[in-house]
Amino acid sequence: MQQCLALGGDHVEQAHLSLLMNCADLCQATANFMLSASTLHSEVCALCAKVCGAAAQSCKQLGDLQDCEEACRRCGESCGHVAGTRSPHEHSDDRLPATGVLGGPPRQGSYG
């Protein structure tokens, strides 16, 4: 997020920053589920893979965020592997999940 703040412009758009914050929070929660040996860890990992993939794609679309994009992509692939699913690091269309503030305008539509 610090890199996005330094770059400004589209990089500080609310939807993008919200997605990055949700990604970071979900990664921490996923780690906690795994550390506690929760029987639900694979379901949480599947969701984490989806959110990390969306964050990686958002970083790629904005540009100048290669390190963040790569970290999100690797995390999504790792979580997808644990969950036994393919990591959706590239969505089939340009729509990303709207994980930000409810009622706010989504940057690229809702994810279906």
Secondary structure, DSSP 8 states (H G I E B T S, - for coil): -HHHHHH-GGGG-HHHHHHHHHHHHHHHHHHHHHHTT-TTHHHHHHHHHHHHHHHHHHHHHH-S-HHHHHHHHHHHHHHHHHHTS---SS-SSS-----SSTTS--SS----
